[in-house]
Amino acid sequence: MKKLSLTAVVLLFLLLVPLSLYASSAELLMKGIEISKGTDFGDVRYGTRFTGEILNEGLDQIGFWYVTLDYRGAEFVEVCGGENDIIRTRMTLVLNGRDGRSGMVVLFMHDNQGIPDVFWSYSALQCGLGGLDCPYPWETPEESCMFENDPSEYGAVARIGQESDPIFLQRVFATGFFRRFEGADFSGWLRHNYPLVPRVEGLLVFH
């Protein structure tokens, strides 16, 4: 009887401990660059691509990500008060296990409601060739259009998503760490104050 009870306790422990290792939500910091601005066809720009690193709270690299998206309103990029509407996004993330988390997830969003997701109402100091003037972590952009008033000093920055209304991406495939989540909310910044190669930074909140 004692052996049976001990076996039951061990089995219960093995079942519960893995669940306790994962919270009901998780946050991942994404940092990267634009690698393709995409191609315009009608009023949609197709195939804009970004890639970069996933960072933990200590800003150590713990994985990689890649995203491709289509959006409307390319003519309003770097226009004060301009807005873009992301209509389709596919994002892939891979955690490499360096902080004890590993796995892969593919996220997807499709939205034809015409609601803007990207807002060009922010500015940040120009970073210079190679971005050497702007070490990471980057400063929070100013809510102003200084990039139009003083373009030699300031570059355009766009907010992606709203703090109160981030972009939701649905999980379509997942392994490892990501299997317990249904999707993630994304919000961040697209920084055109870097010459030639824009930077992007965002927070994914999985739930």
C-alpha positions in Angstrom: 0.0 0.0 0.0 2.8 2.4 0.9 4.6 1.6 -2.4 1.3 2.3 -4.3 0.9 5.6 -2.5 4.5 6.7 -3.2 4.1 5.8 -6.9 0.9 8.0 -7.0 2.7 10.9 -5.4 5.6 10.6 -7.9 3.3 10.5 -10.9 1.4 13.5 -9.6 4.6 15.4 -9.1 5.8 14.6 -12.7 2.5 15.9 -14.0 2.3 19.1 -12.0 5.9 20.3 -12.1 6.1 20.9 -15.9 3.0 23.0 -15.7 4.4 25.0 -12.9 7.5 25.9 -15.0 5.3 27.9 -17.4 3.2 30.9 -16.4 -0.2 31.5 -17.9 1.4 34.3 -19.9 4.9 35.1 -21.1 6.6 38.2 -22.5 9.3 38.1 -25.2 11.3 41.2 -26.3 12.0 41.3 -30.1 14.7 43.5 -31.7 15.6 43.5 -35.3 15.9 45.2 -38.7 13.9 45.6 -41.9 15.3 43.4 -44.7 12.8 44.1 -47.5 10.4 47.0 -47.9 8.1 44.9 -50.1 6.4 45.5 -53.4 3.4 47.8 -54.2 0.4 46.4 -56.1 -2.7 48.6 -56.1 -3.1 50.1 -52.6 -1.3 47.3 -50.8 2.4 46.8 -50.2 3.1 43.1 -50.1 6.0 41.2 -48.6 7.6 43.7 -46.2 10.0 41.6 -44.1 11.8 41.9 -40.8 14.1 39.7 -38.8 16.0 39.8 -35.6 16.7 38.5 -32.1 14.6 37.5 -29.1 16.0 38.9 -25.9 15.3 38.0 -22.2 15.0 40.5 -19.3 18.8 40.7 -19.1 18.9 41.5 -22.9 20.7 38.2 -23.7 19.9 36.7 -27.0 17.7 33.6 -26.5 16.3 33.1 -30.0 15.4 34.5 -33.4 12.3 35.7 -35.2 11.2 36.4 -38.7 8.0 38.2 -40.0 6.5 39.0 -43.3 3.5 41.4 -43.6 1.2 43.2 -46.1 -0.2 46.6 -45.4 -2.2 49.5 -46.8 -1.1 53.2 -46.7 2.6 53.0 -47.9 2.2 56.6 -49.1 1.8 57.7 -45.5 5.1 56.2 -44.2 7.2 59.0 -42.6 4.3 61.4 -42.9 3.3 63.3 -39.7 0.1 61.8 -38.5 0.2 59.1 -41.2 -1.3 55.7 -40.5 -0.8 52.2 -42.0 -3.2 49.3 -41.9 -1.6 45.9 -41.5 -3.9 43.4 -43.3 -1.8 40.2 -43.0 1.1 39.1 -40.9 3.0 35.8 -40.5 5.6 35.5 -37.7 7.9 32.7 -36.8 9.9 32.6 -33.5 12.5 30.0 -32.4 13.8 29.8 -28.8 17.2 28.2 -28.5 17.0 26.9 -24.9 19.7 29.2 -23.6 17.5 30.3 -20.7 15.8 26.9 -20.3 13.0 27.6 -22.8 13.0 26.1 -26.3 10.5 25.7 -29.0 9.1 27.1 -32.2 5.9 28.9 -33.0 4.2 30.3 -36.1 1.7 33.1 -35.6 -0.7 34.6 -38.1 -3.0 37.6 -38.4 -5.5 38.5 -41.2 -7.5 41.7 -40.8 -9.6 43.4 -43.5 -11.5 45.8 -41.3 -9.5 48.8 -42.3 -8.4 49.7 -38.7 -5.0 51.4 -38.6 -2.2 49.6 -36.7 0.9 51.8 -37.4 1.0 55.5 -36.4 3.6 57.9 -37.6 3.4 60.6 -34.9 6.7 60.1 -33.1 10.3 61.2 -33.5 13.8 60.2 -32.3 17.3 61.6 -32.8 19.0 60.5 -36.1 21.4 57.6 -35.4 24.1 58.2 -38.1 25.5 55.7 -40.5 25.6 52.2 -39.0 23.5 53.4 -36.0 26.6 53.8 -33.8 25.1 57.0 -32.3 22.1 55.0 -30.8 23.3 52.1 -28.6 20.7 49.6 -27.4 18.4 49.8 -25.4 17.0 52.6 -27.5 15.4 55.6 -26.0 11.6 56.1 -26.0 10.6 58.2 -29.0 9.0 61.6 -28.5 5.4 62.1 -29.4 6.0 64.9 -31.9 6.7 65.4 -35.6 10.2 66.8 -35.2 11.3 64.6 -38.1 9.4 67.0 -40.4 10.4 70.2 -38.6 14.1 69.3 -38.2 14.9 66.3 -40.4 18.7 66.7 -40.0 18.4 66.0 -36.2 15.3 63.8 -36.0 14.0 60.8 -37.8 10.5 59.4 -38.1 9.3 56.7 -35.7 6.0 54.8 -35.8 4.1 53.1 -33.0 3.0 49.6 -33.9 -0.3 48.8 -32.2 -1.7 50.7 -29.2 -0.8 50.0 -25.6 -4.5 49.5 -24.9 -5.2 47.7 -28.2 -2.2 45.6 -29.4 -2.2 43.5 -32.5 -3.3 39.9 -31.8 -1.7 37.0 -33.7 -3.2 33.6 -33.6 -1.0 30.5 -33.1 -1.1 28.1 -36.1 1.8 25.9 -35.1 3.8 25.4 -32.0 6.3 23.1 -30.3 8.0 23.1 -26.9 7.5 26.2 -24.7 4.9 27.7 -27.0 2.4 24.8 -27.0 0.4 26.0 -24.0 -0.4 29.4 -25.6 -3.2 30.3 -28.0 -1.5 33.4 -29.4 0.2 36.7 -28.6 -0.4 40.4 -28.5 2.2 42.6 -30.2 3.1 46.2 -29.8 6.3 48.1 -30.5 8.2 50.7 -32.5 9.4 51.0 -36.1 12.4 53.3 -36.1 13.2 55.1 -39.4 15.7 57.3 -37.6 18.3 54.8 -38.7 19.5 55.6 -42.2 19.0 53.0 -45.0 18.1 50.1 -42.7 15.1 50.8 -40.3 15.1 49.1 -36.9 12.1 47.5 -35.1 11.5 46.7 -31.5 8.5 45.1 -29.9 7.0 43.1 -27.1 5.1 39.9 -27.6 2.8 38.9 -24.7 1.8 35.3 -25.0 -1.4 34.0 -23.4 
